[in-house]
Amino acid sequence: MLFSKTPLIGLKADQFRHPLDLEATNALKQLPGLDLLVRNLLGPVAEQFFYLENIAAGILVGEQQLPHIHKLLLEACQILDIEPPQLYVRQHPAPNAYTFAMRGKQPFIVLHTSLIELLTLEEIQAVIAHELGHLKCEHGVYLTPINIMVLAAGLLPNWGAAIAESLRSQMLEWLRCAEFTCDRAALLATQDSRVVSSVLMKLTGGSPTLSPQLNLDAFLAQARAYDDISNNQLGELLKQAQTAQLSHPVPVLRAREIDRWASSQVYQNLLQKHSTGYYNGKVDTKGGWRNW
């Protein structure tokens, strides 16, 4: 099912963190008391609430439950050198995945059923690895309050407008930058930029019936056309206005960014530096690598 991949033993978050993520994270650290608020106040309440919510209304993936998805998780964790979190599948019509984690606590990832139905197994692993990127980079201190507010807006519609107002532009800017880093984690796990770009393409305009008909090369050409709009000041201003209130960069921009990084010497050097052999597609459940 999966091709041989390079295990990234000893991989550190800062070795693949996007420069914009680093810059935006440093800016968020200047907000007084945010880290303390999340870990000591929001964190314990949110962790227990969503743990109960997942247990009650989600499927916990494991060796005896959706084992093919569990294997994708273990493979991605071994490649990225990270302990496996809990993984839940939840019934939902909107294709999405999200992560919750507090430092030193049990992290978990949630995949929506509609997302799984939309993607191939390799693409599902890319999504899992993207979420693992949030864990690897300890994005939880800032990601958790954003996710709480977004999910609360859906669960409590009457509060939606007030919650949306509380999503500060600085935190949204950080989240957009963090997504670039996590797309890199998806690439490091799949080691195929076309798989990552295909996920973005299907999330842009795919469906279970349309996705097999989509053309990835045409989508990447579309990404380059989006770049061309920045050739003048008006185009750049319009792009900034378009993305200012978004939690994620626009998909074509993410596809272009990951395509560029996959061709970079930095990415190639990272694979070579951490390579201790090639993964043969078998999961070592004892936590070690079976190297050739």
PyMOL commands that set and color helices and strands:
alter all, ss='L'
color gray80, all
select helices_A, chain A and resi 13-15+19-28+34-57+67-80+113-118+121-136+140-155+157-166+169-190+193-205+211-213+216-231+233-243+251-262+265-274
alter helices_A, ss='H'
color red, helices_A
select strands_A, chain A and resi 59-60+86-90+97-100+108-112
alter strands_A, ss='S'
color yellow, strands_A
deselect
rebuild
show_as cartoon
